[in-house]
Amino acid sequence: MTHYEHPATLQAALELLDSAGGSARVIAGGTDLLPDLNKGTLAPTKLIDITRIPELQEIRIGRDQISVGAAVPFVDIKNHPHIRAVYPALSEAAGSIGAGAIQRAATWGGNLVQAMPAADGAVIALALEAEAELADREGTRRIPVEELFLGPGISAVDPTREILTAVHFPAFPDQPGWGLAWQRIGRRQALVLPILNCAVKLGLEFDHEPPRIHKAVIALGPAAPHPLRAREAEEYLQGRTFSPDTIREAGLRVQGQAQPRSSLMRASRQYRLEIIPEMIGRACSEAAARAEVHPPMDIPKHSTTKE
């Protein structure tokens, strides 16, 4: 029999997890965990619900850092006014997570812990250069989100003793020159499995004509056993002027690094390889356009808390 627990503090949740001797699991939205329970692939003796822990329900907007608590559902990320204004691609990615009912339950933390190669939350997190905050009975630590993914569905988070408590990413400077874009190709909007998705972050210097790229981050999925950082293309773009030829070459370099598989539920390997350059080109162009009109930051004086 599985017991359901509702701890009010993080410390209480960690104590419950630790005392179960590996037989408990953490639950927030449950959109990935509940299907595993129904199929019998997991049979924990205890489920520890973290949705009543106040600090895990907060979106904190700071001048240098944005922090999203592990129990914040994607719908709150999608609709957050500061995120919609300054990081619209994150809002768009949050709106890609299944249908409305899924977005009201699923969380960014849970999406990352699942470690799936095409997870929308993972791909946008890579582009944001996000870090995951992990807690256990000994304390907390941060690791780059990229280090969470050990293989398809294999996470560096130990679910028997650790809780992913927050996702942190650096805030854009309060000036034009930074843009983030999101692209997703799927058979329909609410489809859980995308054919491909990508996110691009660009830092541009507009005192040059055409503008010069001083920073590029490109993330892609599913194109490897884990969400992929296209580092060869990133290095190629750094220091170059933004032009159609430059962006076309970057797309080809992403295509060369990608290793998608054929999938009956998605598309063939060849089809996905063929559309990568075009998708990367669109994302780079959108990121550049957003960098040019990047709005000034309006930092709230307090956190936004889930009701």
Backbone as CSV, one residue per row, in Angstrom:
resi,resn,N_x,N_y,N_z,CA_x,CA_y,CA_z,C_x,C_y,C_z
1,MET,0.842,-1.199,0.000,0.000,0.000,0.000,0.877,1.250,0.000
2,THR,0.525,2.230,-0.812,1.286,3.464,-0.898,0.661,4.533,-0.014
3,HIS,1.450,5.114,0.864,0.993,6.200,1.724,1.315,7.540,1.081
4,TYR,0.398,8.499,1.239,0.556,9.824,0.639,0.839,10.821,1.744
5,GLU,1.959,11.534,1.625,2.369,12.493,2.644,2.359,13.908,2.077
6,HIS,1.999,14.903,2.930,1.975,16.312,2.537,2.843,17.131,3.503
7,PRO,4.154,17.024,3.444,4.987,17.809,4.357,4.848,19.308,4.076
8,ALA,4.955,20.094,5.144,4.827,21.553,5.026,6.161,22.247,4.878
9,THR,7.256,21.534,5.092,8.588,22.129,4.977,9.494,21.214,4.160
10,LEU,10.530,21.798,3.601,11.496,21.010,2.843,12.205,20.013,3.744
11,GLN,12.549,20.443,4.952,13.237,19.548,5.868,12.380,18.324,6.191
12,ALA,11.092,18.542,6.400,10.197,17.416,6.681,10.116,16.473,5.486
13,ALA,10.083,17.033,4.282,10.039,16.197,3.076,11.292,15.354,2.947
14,LEU,12.452,15.953,3.217,13.709,15.224,3.137,13.792,14.130,4.199
15,GLU,13.281,14.399,5.375,13.289,13.388,6.441,12.395,12.202,6.061
16,LEU,11.227,12.494,5.471,10.340,11.421,5.022,11.013,10.587,3.933
17,LEU,11.668,11.260,3.008,12.346,10.566,1.921,13.467,9.685,2.454
18,ASP,14.244,10.228,3.361,15.375,9.501,3.919,14.924,8.308,4.756
19,SER,13.855,8.491,5.508,13.411,7.426,6.414,12.782,6.244,5.677
20,ALA,12.419,6.443,4.412,11.778,5.365,3.661,12.774,4.350,3.117
21,GLY,14.057,4.629,3.260,15.068,3.671,2.839,15.062,3.355,1.359
22,GLY,14.749,4.354,0.529,14.773,4.152,-0.913,13.450,3.752,-1.522
23,SER,12.412,3.567,-0.708,11.133,3.096,-1.243,10.120,4.216,-1.455
24,ALA,10.488,5.484,-1.194,9.583,6.615,-1.395,9.946,7.368,-2.663
25,ARG,8.992,8.146,-3.171,9.215,9.002,-4.325,8.552,10.355,-4.085
26,VAL,9.176,11.385,-4.633,8.631,12.737,-4.550,7.628,12.923,-5.681
27,ILE,6.544,13.648,-5.388,5.551,13.957,-6.403,5.199,15.436,-6.314
28,ALA,5.077,16.075,-7.484,4.587,17.462,-7.555,3.367,17.434,-8.470
29,GLY,3.581,17.623,-9.787,2.454,17.512,-10.707,2.018,16.080,-10.938
30,GLY,2.977,15.165,-10.961,2.667,13.748,-11.132,2.377,13.334,-12.556
31,THR,2.597,14.224,-13.527,2.231,13.891,-14.913,3.117,12.819,-15.517
32,ASP,4.329,12.650,-15.004,5.190,11.557,-15.443,5.158,10.390,-14.471
33,LEU,5.068,10.686,-13.184,5.107,9.638,-12.169,3.845,8.775,-12.171
34,LEU,2.690,9.392,-12.282,1.441,8.626,-12.184,1.305,7.565,-13.279
35,PRO,1.677,7.850,-14.536,1.641,6.757,-15.528,2.541,5.594,-15.158
36,ASP,3.705,5.875,-14.552,4.590,4.787,-14.124,3.939,3.969,-13.012
37,LEU,3.230,4.644,-12.106,2.532,3.917,-11.043,1.416,3.052,-11.617
38,ASN,0.692,3.620,-12.587,-0.423,2.862,-13.171,0.070,1.640,-13.938
39,LYS,1.240,1.759,-14.573,1.794,0.622,-15.332,2.497,-0.380,-14.435
40,GLY,2.745,0.003,-13.182,3.425,-0.899,-12.270,4.927,-0.897,-12.392
41,THR,5.490,0.045,-13.162,6.947,0.109,-13.280,7.583,0.709,-12.031
42,LEU,6.784,1.420,-11.235,7.204,1.905,-9.925,6.155,1.511,-8.900
43,ALA,6.592,1.124,-7.721,5.664,0.757,-6.650,6.196,1.274,-5.315
44,PRO,6.284,2.601,-5.132,6.815,3.147,-3.886,5.875,2.885,-2.712
45,THR,6.436,2.781,-1.524,5.611,2.629,-0.327,5.062,3.966,0.141
46,LYS,5.667,5.049,-0.346,5.263,6.373,0.121,5.442,7.387,-1.003
47,LEU,4.455,8.274,-1.187,4.563,9.406,-2.094,4.631,10.681,-1.261
48,ILE,5.630,11.497,-1.544,5.857,12.720,-0.763,5.520,13.914,-1.641
49,ASP,4.377,14.533,-1.374,3.870,15.646,-2.164,4.525,16.941,-1.683
50,ILE,5.239,17.632,-2.599,5.981,18.838,-2.207,5.247,20.130,-2.578
51,THR,3.983,20.028,-2.992,3.275,21.205,-3.485,2.792,22.135,-2.373
52,ARG,2.929,21.752,-1.097,2.524,22.631,0.000,3.717,23.293,0.703
53,ILE,4.899,23.150,0.121,6.100,23.765,0.703,6.248,25.157,0.098
54,PRO,6.099,26.215,0.896,5.994,27.572,0.333,7.124,27.968,-0.589
55,GLU,8.385,27.734,-0.203,9.498,28.215,-1.025,9.605,27.491,-2.360
56,LEU,8.974,26.337,-2.492,8.992,25.611,-3.753,7.887,26.070,-4.699
57,GLN,7.045,27.010,-4.247,5.934,27.513,-5.048,6.199,28.914,-5.590
58,GLU,7.411,29.385,-5.455,7.713,30.777,-5.781,8.471,30.930,-7.093
59,ILE,8.167,32.022,-7.785,9.002,32.521,-8.876,9.636,33.807,-8.362
60,ARG,10.947,33.801,-8.260,11.664,34.957,-7.725,12.384,35.685,-8.867
61,ILE,12.084,36.962,-9.005,12.684,37.788,-10.056,13.717,38.695,-9.411
62,GLY,14.967,38.491,-9.751,16.037,39.332,-9.248,16.755,40.037,-10.380
63,ARG,17.564,41.005,-10.056,18.287,41.736,-11.096,19.335,40.851,-11.775
64,ASP,19.899,39.908,-11.034,20.949,39.056,-11.596,20.489,37.636,-11.876
65,GLN,19.382,37.218,-11.287,18.983,35.813,-11.382,17.473,35.675,-11.292
66,ILE,16.930,34.716,-12.059,15.531,34.309,-11.971,15.506,32.914,-11.362
67,SER,14.624,32.687,-10.403,14.528,31.387,-9.742,13.079,30.905,-9.793
68,VAL,12.903,29.655,-10.196,11.575,29.045,-10.288,11.546,27.829,-9.374
69,GLY,10.640,27.838,-8.400,10.536,26.737,-7.458,10.064,25.453,-8.120
70,ALA,10.440,24.336,-7.527,10.176,23.026,-8.129,8.694,22.681,-8.203
71,ALA,7.852,23.310,-7.384,6.423,23.003,-7.389,5.604,24.005,-8.190
72,VAL,6.260,24.925,-8.896,5.540,25.887,-9.738,5.092,25.189,-11.021
73,PRO,3.801,25.183,-11.344,3.362,24.530,-12.586,3.718,25.369,-13.804
74,PHE,3.796,24.708,-14.947,4.166,25.403,-16.180,3.197,26.532,-16.514
75,VAL,1.923,26.393,-16.163,0.979,27.458,-16.500,1.345,28.763,-15.800
76,ASP,1.905,28.681,-14.582,2.312,29.894,-13.878,3.553,30.514,-14.507
77,ILE,4.450,29.682,-15.030,5.611,30.203,-15.764,5.129,30.876,-17.049
78,LYS,4.249,30.211,-17.763,3.735,30.748,-19.028,3.072,32.108,-18.835
79,ASN,2.331,32.278,-17.759,1.535,33.488,-17.564,2.205,34.548,-16.707
80,HIS,3.407,34.286,-16.204,4.062,35.263,-15.339,4.374,36.528,-16.142
81,PRO,3.947,37.706,-15.687,4.092,38.917,-16.512,5.536,39.273,-16.835
82,HIS,6.464,39.105,-15.900,7.861,39.442,-16.174,8.464,38.457,-17.173
83,ILE,8.169,37.180,-17.020,8.688,36.180,-17.953,8.119,36.412,-19.343
84,ARG,6.823,36.715,-19.435,6.207,36.975,-20.740,6.834,38.188,-21.422
85,ALA,7.206,39.199,-20.630,7.747,40.434,-21.205,9.209,40.311,-21.591
86,VAL,10.026,39.692,-20.738,11.478,39.699,-20.925,12.000,38.377,-21.487
87,TYR,11.332,37.272,-21.178,11.747,35.941,-21.642,10.567,35.248,-22.330
88,PRO,10.015,35.862,-23.387,8.818,35.266,-24.006,9.041,33.846,-24.509
89,ALA,10.275,33.501,-24.877,10.528,32.137,-25.340,10.326,31.124,-24.221
90,LEU,10.641,31.492,-22.984,10.384,30.594,-21.861,8.880,30.426,-21.667
91,SER,8.140,31.517,-21.807,6.686,31.428,-21.727,6.141,30.522,-22.833
92,GLU,6.684,30.650,-24.040,6.249,29.818,-25.166,6.588,28.346,-24.928
93,ALA,7.771,28.079,-24.401,8.152,26.696,-24.120,7.245,26.096,-23.057
94,ALA,6.935,26.883,-22.019,6.030,26.394,-20.978,4.663,26.082,-21.560
95,GLY,4.244,26.857,-22.564,2.967,26.605,-23.217,2.992,25.453,-24.189
96,SER,4.173,24.865,-24.415,4.302,23.704,-25.299,4.117,22.386,-24.565
97,ILE,4.053,22.433,-23.239,4.038,21.210,-22.428,2.630,20.634,-22.429
98,GLY,2.292,19.875,-23.472,0.998,19.217,-23.504,-0.156,20.199,-23.575
99,ALA,-1.357,19.725,-23.241,-2.560,20.543,-23.242,-2.663,21.311,-21.923
100,GLY,-3.727,22.129,-21.809,-3.871,22.988,-20.647,-3.870,22.246,-19.319
101,ALA,-4.527,21.099,-19.268,-4.586,20.346,-18.015,-3.197,19.898,-17.575
102,ILE,-2.360,19.515,-18.529,-0.996,19.108,-18.208,-0.202,20.308,-17.704
103,GLN,-0.344,21.465,-18.351,0.397,22.654,-17.937,0.007,23.103,-16.528
104,ARG,-1.218,22.851,-16.131,-1.653,23.240,-14.778,-1.075,22.322,-13.706
105,ALA,-0.599,21.158,-14.093,-0.061,20.206,-13.117,1.452,20.051,-13.225
106,ALA,1.969,19.912,-14.448,3.388,19.592,-14.656,4.283,20.740,-14.196
107,THR,5.477,20.387,-13.734,6.431,21.376,-13.225,7.744,21.281,-13.987
108,TRP,8.487,22.383,-13.988,9.795,22.424,-14.652,10.749,21.438,-13.989
109,GLY,10.729,21.404,-12.657,11.605,20.476,-11.950,11.339,19.032,-12.328
110,GLY,10.074,18.646,-12.370,9.735,17.278,-12.742,10.129,16.962,-14.164
111,ASN,9.958,17.926,-15.060,10.344,17.751,-16.456,11.839,17.491,-16.588
112,LEU,12.641,18.176,-15.779,14.091,17.998,-15.831,14.511,16.657,-15.231
113,VAL,13.901,16.282,-14.133,14.280,15.036,-13.470,13.991,13.827,-14.356
114,GLN,12.992,13.930,-15.229,12.690,12.812,-16.129,13.803,12.571,-17.152
115,ALA,14.585,13.615,-17.462,15.798,13.494,-18.301,15.523,12.917,-19.683
116,MET,14.406,13.316,-20.278,14.101,12.820,-21.625,14.774,13.706,-22.680
117,PRO,15.284,13.131,-23.761,16.052,13.904,-24.745,15.284,15.035,-25.408
118,ALA,13.944,14.923,-25.479,13.148,15.939,-26.165,12.347,16.800,-25.205
119,ALA,12.605,16.725,-23.911,11.801,17.471,-22.943,11.875,18.963,-23.229
120,ASP,10.733,19.583,-23.438,10.697,21.010,-23.743,11.352,21.828,-22.640
121,GLY,11.061,21.467,-21.387,11.647,22.203,-20.269,13.151,22.071,-20.194
122,ALA,13.671,20.921,-20.622,15.121,20.713,-20.590,15.822,21.519,-21.672
123,VAL,15.244,21.553,-22.868,15.878,22.271,-23.980,15.924,23.768,-23.702
124,ILE,14.826,24.349,-23.220,14.840,25.785,-22.918,15.760,26.068,-21.736
125,ALA,15.860,25.152,-20.784,16.765,25.348,-19.644,18.219,25.375,-20.090
126,LEU,18.587,24.524,-21.046,19.958,24.536,-21.567,20.274,25.878,-22.218
127,ALA,19.337,26.397,-23.012,19.581,27.668,-23.683,19.705,28.813,-22.680
128,LEU,18.993,28.724,-21.582,19.065,29.752,-20.537,20.297,29.588,-19.650
129,GLU,21.076,28.518,-19.875,22.239,28.195,-19.045,21.835,28.083,-17.573
130,ALA,20.754,27.359,-17.368,20.167,27.237,-16.043,20.945,26.261,-15.164
131,GLU,20.757,26.432,-13.873,21.281,25.508,-12.871,20.119,24.903,-12.091
132,ALA,20.302,23.663,-11.669,19.338,22.990,-10.807,19.851,23.012,-9.378
133,GLU,18.963,23.348,-8.454,19.311,23.293,-7.034,18.778,21.987,-6.452
134,LEU,19.661,21.211,-5.858,19.305,19.915,-5.289,19.501,19.945,-3.784
135,ALA,18.599,19.311,-3.054,18.685,19.267,-1.598,18.619,17.830,-1.109
136,ASP,19.408,17.538,-0.073,19.278,16.294,0.665,19.466,16.609,2.145
137,ARG,19.559,15.590,2.979,19.670,15.827,4.429,20.957,16.553,4.794
138,GLU,21.951,16.511,3.933,23.243,17.135,4.221,23.294,18.609,3.825
139,GLY,22.357,19.066,3.000,22.375,20.455,2.564,21.938,20.581,1.117
140,THR,22.339,21.695,0.469,21.949,21.941,-0.918,23.180,22.134,-1.791
141,ARG,22.998,21.901,-3.068,24.053,22.143,-4.044,23.414,22.536,-5.361
142,ARG,24.196,23.208,-6.203,23.737,23.568,-7.537,24.615,22.901,-8.576
143,ILE,23.979,22.446,-9.635,24.739,21.914,-10.763,24.124,22.449,-12.052
144,PRO,24.925,22.633,-13.110,24.340,23.018,-14.397,23.288,22.003,-14.824
145,VAL,22.190,22.485,-15.363,21.130,21.587,-15.808,21.674,20.538,-16.773
146,GLU,22.631,20.932,-17.591,23.208,19.997,-18.554,23.763,18.749,-17.881
147,GLU,24.239,18.866,-16.646,24.824,17.728,-15.942,23.780,16.799,-15.324
148,LEU,22.510,17.171,-15.413,21.457,16.303,-14.889,21.224,15.078,-15.762
149,PHE,21.585,15.176,-17.046,21.158,14.175,-18.015,22.271,13.168,-18.270
150,LEU,22.086,11.959,-17.776,23.082,10.907,-17.929,22.773,9.996,-19.107
151,GLY,21.550,9.987,-19.573,21.124,9.142,-20.689,19.629,9.260,-20.828
152,PRO,19.023,8.610,-21.824,17.577,8.710,-22.004,16.819,8.251,-20.761
153,GLY,16.144,9.173,-20.116,15.386,8.850,-18.912,16.228,8.578,-17.682
154,ILE,17.519,8.879,-17.732,18.414,8.631,-16.593,18.924,9.974,-16.075
155,SER,18.583,10.272,-14.831,18.916,11.563,-14.243,20.003,11.410,-13.190
156,ALA,20.783,12.491,-13.033,21.794,12.519,-11.975,21.177,12.718,-10.600
157,VAL,19.891,13.054,-10.544,19.205,13.219,-9.260,18.875,11.837,-8.699
158,ASP,19.257,11.601,-7.464,18.923,10.347,-6.791,17.528,10.495,-6.182
159,PRO,16.491,9.874,-6.758,15.121,10.110,-6.286,14.835,9.528,-4.905
160,THR,15.748,8.701,-4.385,15.531,8.100,-3.072,16.047,8.975,-1.934
161,ARG,16.813,10.037,-2.260,17.359,10.869,-1.185,17.455,12.351,-1.527
162,GLU,17.254,12.724,-2.793,17.406,14.116,-3.209,16.104,14.680,-3.767
163,ILE,15.941,15.987,-3.593,14.813,16.708,-4.176,15.360,17.876,-4.979
164,LEU,14.930,17.976,-6.225,15.244,19.164,-7.013,14.305,20.264,-6.532
165,THR,14.867,21.318,-5.960,14.050,22.332,-5.291,13.782,23.572,-6.140
166,ALA,14.680,23.897,-7.089,14.499,25.107,-7.882,15.333,25.050,-9.145
167,VAL,14.924,25.849,-10.109,15.699,26.081,-11.331,16.094,27.554,-11.330
168,HIS,17.382,27.829,-11.484,17.896,29.201,-11.497,18.536,29.478,-12.856
169,PHE,18.335,30.683,-13.378,19.065,31.075,-14.588,19.422,32.550,-14.524
170,PRO,20.540,32.933,-15.166,20.983,34.323,-15.102,20.014,35.250,-15.823
171,ALA,19.749,36.386,-15.205,18.873,37.380,-15.813,19.606,38.103,-16.940
172,PHE,18.864,38.521,-17.939,19.445,39.360,-18.984,19.862,40.698,-18.395
173,PRO,20.951,41.272,-18.877,21.301,42.633,-18.469,20.185,43.605,-18.847
174,ASP,20.074,44.688,-18.087,19.010,45.663,-18.298,19.379,46.596,-19.456
175,GLN,19.515,46.018,-20.649,19.870,46.788,-21.832,19.593,45.938,-23.063
176,PRO,19.397,46.558,-24.233,19.212,45.761,-25.441,20.451,44.922,-25.737
177,GLY,20.267,43.917,-26.544,21.405,43.112,-26.970,21.271,41.637,-26.659
178,TRP,20.199,41.247,-25.929,20.027,39.844,-25.575,18.654,39.367,-26.022
179,GLY,18.627,38.223,-26.663,17.367,37.664,-27.120,17.337,36.153,-27.005
180,LEU,16.146,35.624,-26.773,15.933,34.184,-26.608,14.776,33.773,-27.500
181,ALA,14.934,32.652,-28.207,13.888,32.178,-29.114,13.622,30.699,-28.891
182,TRP,12.401,30.289,-29.194,11.943,28.912,-29.018,11.261,28.450,-30.293
183,GLN,11.611,27.262,-30.746,10.975,26.653,-31.909,10.626,25.207,-31.569
184,ARG,9.442,24.790,-31.973,9.005,23.409,-31.730,8.220,22.925,-32.931
185,ILE,8.550,21.750,-33.407,7.832,21.142,-34.526,7.205,19.857,-34.018
186,GLY,5.887,19.766,-34.136,5.165,18.572,-33.705,3.949,18.358,-34.579
187,ARG,3.322,17.222,-34.423,2.169,16.907,-35.270,0.938,17.697,-34.869
188,ARG,0.865,18.090,-33.587,-0.182,19.003,-33.149,0.304,19.676,-31.869
189,GLN,-0.341,20.787,-31.489,0.131,21.613,-30.390,0.236,20.839,-29.088
190,ALA,-0.765,19.993,-28.802,-0.805,19.329,-27.508,-0.046,18.012,-27.467
191,LEU,0.618,17.645,-28.579,1.342,16.383,-28.597,2.494,16.416,-27.607
192,VAL,2.597,15.394,-26.792,3.638,15.367,-25.776,5.017,15.259,-26.413
193,LEU,5.143,14.502,-27.497,6.444,14.226,-28.089,6.674,15.108,-29.316
194,PRO,7.605,16.049,-29.263,7.886,16.861,-30.448,8.710,16.095,-31.467
195,ILE,8.573,16.475,-32.730,9.472,15.963,-33.754,10.867,16.526,-33.507
196,LEU,10.934,17.816,-33.281,12.164,18.516,-32.894,11.793,19.752,-32.097
197,ASN,12.660,20.149,-31.200,12.513,21.445,-30.565,13.905,22.054,-30.392
198,CYS,13.943,23.374,-30.343,15.228,24.031,-30.142,15.021,25.374,-29.469
199,ALA,16.058,25.848,-28.811,16.062,27.173,-28.193,17.415,27.809,-28.461
200,VAL,17.401,29.102,-28.740,18.624,29.842,-29.054,18.661,31.113,-28.221
201,LYS,19.792,31.357,-27.581,20.038,32.626,-26.888,21.198,33.322,-27.575
202,LEU,20.993,34.588,-27.916,22.031,35.370,-28.572,22.313,36.648,-27.789
203,GLY,23.585,36.991,-27.724,24.010,38.297,-27.252,24.631,39.030,-28.427
204,LEU,24.089,40.209,-28.763,24.519,40.950,-29.952,25.043,42.333,-29.574
205,GLU,26.012,42.789,-30.338,26.531,44.151,-30.199,26.010,44.962,-31.372
206,PHE,25.155,45.947,-31.081,24.507,46.712,-32.138,25.273,47.974,-32.515
207,ASP,26.463,48.156,-31.943,27.288,49.276,-32.400,28.057,48.917,-33.663
208,HIS,27.822,47.713,-34.197,28.381,47.297,-35.481,27.243,47.153,-36.485
209,GLU,27.539,47.271,-37.751,26.539,47.083,-38.801,27.126,46.167,-39.884
210,PRO,26.627,44.938,-40.005,25.573,44.334,-39.195,26.056,44.018,-37.780
211,PRO,25.119,43.715,-36.857,25.522,43.465,-35.468,26.452,42.264,-35.342
212,ARG,27.269,42.292,-34.314,28.233,41.223,-34.062,27.726,40.339,-32.922
213,ILE,27.920,39.050,-33.069,27.487,38.076,-32.056,28.610,37.896,-31.038
214,HIS,28.353,38.221,-29.786,29.369,37.992,-28.759,29.021,36.820,-27.850
215,LYS,27.808,36.273,-28.007,27.415,35.108,-27.204,26.357,34.343,-27.972
216,ALA,26.471,33.024,-28.003,25.457,32.179,-28.630,25.323,30.890,-27.831
217,VAL,24.089,30.528,-27.535,23.786,29.250,-26.882,22.683,28.590,-27.696
218,ILE,22.909,27.360,-28.124,21.942,26.640,-28.950,21.671,25.282,-28.310
219,ALA,20.399,24.992,-28.064,19.990,23.712,-27.480,18.979,23.050,-28.399
220,LEU,19.007,21.723,-28.438,18.209,20.978,-29.409,17.776,19.636,-28.825
221,GLY,16.597,19.180,-29.224,16.158,17.845,-28.849,15.061,17.374,-29.813
222,PRO,14.807,16.083,-29.948,15.669,14.983,-29.517,16.691,14.691,-30.614
223,ALA,17.939,14.935,-30.327,18.986,14.781,-31.335,20.212,14.078,-30.781
224,ALA,20.067,13.465,-29.616,21.155,12.762,-28.936,20.505,11.976,-27.799
225,PRO,21.248,11.173,-27.066,20.661,10.467,-25.927,20.224,11.384,-24.794
226,HIS,20.508,12.676,-24.923,20.156,13.664,-23.899,19.914,14.994,-24.611
227,PRO,19.253,15.959,-23.983,19.125,17.278,-24.609,20.504,17.815,-24.985
228,LEU,20.618,18.369,-26.187,21.918,18.622,-26.807,22.266,20.104,-26.797
229,ARG,23.485,20.431,-26.355,24.089,21.749,-26.581,24.930,21.672,-27.845
230,ALA,24.623,22.523,-28.813,25.350,22.517,-30.087,26.573,23.419,-29.971
231,ARG,27.592,22.950,-29.284,28.729,23.804,-28.934,29.593,24.170,-30.149
232,GLU,29.685,23.306,-31.124,30.485,23.649,-32.299,29.883,24.863,-33.013
233,ALA,28.558,24.864,-33.163,27.897,26.001,-33.799,28.001,27.251,-32.929
234,GLU,27.904,27.087,-31.619,28.041,28.233,-30.719,29.410,28.897,-30.875
235,GLU,30.441,28.070,-30.901,31.801,28.610,-31.035,32.003,29.265,-32.400
236,TYR,31.400,28.684,-33.423,31.501,29.282,-34.754,30.880,30.684,-34.768
237,LEU,29.723,30.865,-34.114,29.014,32.138,-34.157,29.714,33.234,-33.363
238,GLN,30.395,32.865,-32.302,30.968,33.878,-31.416,31.977,34.753,-32.161
239,GLY,31.738,36.066,-32.127,32.625,37.038,-32.753,32.309,37.328,-34.211
240,ARG,31.364,36.607,-34.810,31.033,36.838,-36.209,29.869,37.828,-36.337
241,THR,29.752,38.439,-37.494,28.624,39.319,-37.744,27.381,38.491,-38.024
242,PHE,26.243,39.053,-37.646,24.973,38.365,-37.858,24.557,38.587,-39.318
243,SER,24.520,37.507,-40.088,24.171,37.597,-41.501,23.529,36.282,-41.926
244,PRO,22.800,36.279,-43.053,22.195,35.026,-43.530,23.216,33.918,-43.733
245,ASP,24.369,34.252,-44.281,25.386,33.222,-44.516,25.908,32.647,-43.201
246,THR,26.119,33.517,-42.213,26.615,33.055,-40.909,25.607,32.125,-40.252
247,ILE,24.347,32.518,-40.268,23.312,31.709,-39.623,23.096,30.401,-40.376
248,ARG,23.201,30.451,-41.694,23.058,29.219,-42.481,24.169,28.224,-42.124
249,GLU,25.385,28.727,-41.996,26.498,27.849,-41.638,26.315,27.288,-40.226
250,ALA,25.813,28.106,-39.306,25.566,27.615,-37.945,24.548,26.480,-37.966
251,GLY,23.484,26.630,-38.769,22.487,25.568,-38.871,23.069,24.276,-39.408
252,LEU,23.973,24.379,-40.369,24.615,23.184,-40.915,25.513,22.520,-39.880
253,ARG,26.145,23.332,-39.041,26.998,22.755,-38.000,26.177,22.062,-36.924
254,VAL,25.007,22.614,-36.601,24.110,21.911,-35.681,23.664,20.596,-36.306
255,GLN,23.318,20.644,-37.567,22.907,19.427,-38.280,24.010,18.363,-38.227
256,GLY,25.261,18.796,-38.364,26.366,17.851,-38.334,26.586,17.228,-36.973
257,GLN,26.237,17.938,-35.905,26.418,17.402,-34.556,25.249,16.526,-34.127
258,ALA,24.061,16.783,-34.678,22.855,16.075,-34.245,22.873,14.616,-34.684
259,GLN,22.319,13.768,-33.840,22.213,12.338,-34.126,20.807,11.849,-33.776
260,PRO,19.780,12.371,-34.464,18.415,11.924,-34.147,18.178,10.496,-34.628
261,ARG,17.218,9.841,-33.993,16.840,8.495,-34.403,15.521,8.550,-35.171
262,SER,15.269,7.549,-35.991,13.946,7.411,-36.599,12.968,6.933,-35.538
263,SER,11.751,7.461,-35.586,10.744,7.130,-34.583,9.382,7.063,-35.243
264,LEU,8.637,6.000,-34.996,7.291,5.873,-35.546,6.366,6.934,-34.986
265,MET,6.637,7.389,-33.761,5.764,8.376,-33.126,6.159,9.808,-33.460
266,ARG,7.364,9.986,-34.041,7.803,11.339,-34.366,8.016,11.472,-35.866
267,ALA,9.189,11.084,-36.339,9.531,11.214,-37.755,10.811,10.432,-37.997
268,SER,11.174,10.336,-39.271,12.399,9.623,-39.605,13.618,10.454,-39.249
269,ARG,14.736,9.786,-39.095,16.005,10.471,-38.841,16.317,11.456,-39.962
270,GLN,16.126,11.024,-41.217,16.476,11.875,-42.351,15.628,13.133,-42.388
271,TYR,14.338,13.000,-42.120,13.459,14.176,-42.131,13.899,15.180,-41.069
272,ARG,14.205,14.680,-39.890,14.591,15.601,-38.820,15.925,16.268,-39.127
273,LEU,16.857,15.510,-39.698,18.132,16.137,-40.063,17.927,17.241,-41.099
274,GLU,17.033,17.010,-42.040,16.824,17.983,-43.106,16.219,19.287,-42.608
275,ILE,15.387,19.230,-41.581,14.726,20.459,-41.135,15.528,21.217,-40.072
276,ILE,16.603,20.633,-39.548,17.375,21.306,-38.507,17.929,22.652,-38.965
277,PRO,18.598,22.771,-40.118,19.148,24.088,-40.472,18.095,25.182,-40.565
278,GLU,16.940,24.857,-41.151,15.873,25.851,-41.268,15.349,26.251,-39.893
279,MET,15.164,25.285,-39.013,14.658,25.586,-37.679,15.656,26.436,-36.894
280,ILE,16.931,26.107,-36.973,17.956,26.891,-36.291,18.007,28.306,-36.861
281,GLY,17.876,28.426,-38.173,17.874,29.742,-38.794,16.728,30.605,-38.305
282,ARG,15.531,30.019,-38.215,14.382,30.779,-37.728,14.581,31.199,-36.275
283,ALA,15.118,30.278,-35.469,15.332,30.606,-34.053,16.373,31.712,-33.894
284,CYS,17.452,31.655,-34.669,18.478,32.693,-34.578,17.922,34.049,-35.002
285,SER,17.137,34.079,-36.060,16.559,35.335,-36.524,15.601,35.920,-35.485
286,GLU,14.817,35.050,-34.859,13.883,35.529,-33.839,14.624,36.025,-32.601
287,ALA,15.663,35.310,-32.200,16.451,35.750,-31.050,17.100,37.100,-31.323
288,ALA,17.601,37.293,-32.544,18.227,38.564,-32.898,17.218,39.696,-32.891
289,ALA,16.016,39.444,-33.406,14.979,40.473,-33.400,14.601,40.855,-31.975
290,ARG,14.514,39.872,-31.108,14.176,40.161,-29.711,15.317,40.875,-28.994
291,ALA,16.542,40.569,-29.378,17.684,41.248,-28.764,17.658,42.737,-29.071
292,GLU,17.203,43.088,-30.249,17.200,44.491,-30.667,16.144,45.306,-29.929
293,VAL,15.047,44.650,-29.538,13.954,45.377,-28.880,13.755,44.907,-27.445
294,HIS,14.771,44.272,-26.876,14.697,43.746,-25.511,14.170,44.805,-24.554
295,PRO,13.034,44.561,-23.871,12.433,45.590,-23.027,13.224,45.818,-21.753
296,PRO,13.129,47.017,-21.164,13.802,47.251,-19.882,13.203,46.375,-18.796
297,MET,14.019,46.007,-17.825,13.554,45.136,-16.750,12.754,45.939,-15.738
298,ASP,11.661,45.363,-15.276,10.849,45.948,-14.215,10.869,44.950,-13.076
299,ILE,11.820,45.113,-12.161,12.042,44.114,-11.118,11.026,44.290,-9.996
300,PRO,10.174,43.293,-9.726,9.257,43.392,-8.595,10.018,43.473,-7.278
301,LYS,9.385,44.026,-6.290,10.028,44.161,-4.987,9.900,42.894,-4.152
302,HIS,9.116,41.941,-4.611,8.953,40.700,-3.863,8.731,39.554,-4.830
303,SER,8.731,38.346,-4.282,8.527,37.163,-5.114,7.080,37.056,-5.556
304,THR,6.891,36.331,-6.641,5.551,35.951,-7.049,5.315,34.543,-6.546
305,THR,4.253,34.354,-5.806,3.967,33.064,-5.181,2.721,32.448,-5.779
306,LYS,2.783,31.172,-6.041,1.620,30.440,-6.532,0.485,30.523,-5.527
307,GLU,-0.699,30.824,-6.033,-1.862,30.908,-5.140,-2.290,29.511,-4.685
